Amino acid sequence: MKAALLLVVGLVGLIQTLAPRSVVRAWTRIVYRDAGDAKPREWVYAVARVEGAVLALVSIVGLFRVATAENGGQEDGDEVSSASVEDRTDA
């Protein structure tokens, strides 16, 4: 589940990095009632691009950590220890 969420965040970040004007336009339509009157300043697009790059980078780092986790990417509590397996077979 964590990997899927990180993947979605990474895709959103990639889209925001590559097409910041479309993302800002979409959010403007969602947030404002009359989006035709709202005109963002030019620096908003640069900030949206930086935000998208940060999201993509965080997603890549998170996916790397999930993939290289010692427990094989399983969630906490899913891993069965070998000692508990041995106890069950002896009984």
Buried (B, 14 or more C-beta within 10 A) or exposed (E): EEEEEBBEBBEBBBBBBEBBEEBBBEBBEEEEEEBEEEEBEEEBBEEBBEBBBEBBEBBBEBBEEEEEEEEEEEEEEEEEEEEEEEEEEEE
